[in-house]
Amino acid sequence: MGKRALITGITGQDGSYLAELLLSKDYTVYGLVRRKSKLDFNNPAHFFGEK
């Protein structure tokens, strides 16, 4: 079984950079998102090819 990581607050600035780092090191990354009235995925947008 490979390495796995759970990141709370993955849509924040630090969470998105941590996810990017771990993905480059062959981790499987899972992320939690805080429920808000407006979803904001600007920080991890580079994962989806939007930036």
Secondary structure, DSSP 8 states (H G I E B T S, - for coil): ---EEEEETTTSHHHHHHHHHHHHTT-EEEEE----SS---SGGGGGGT--
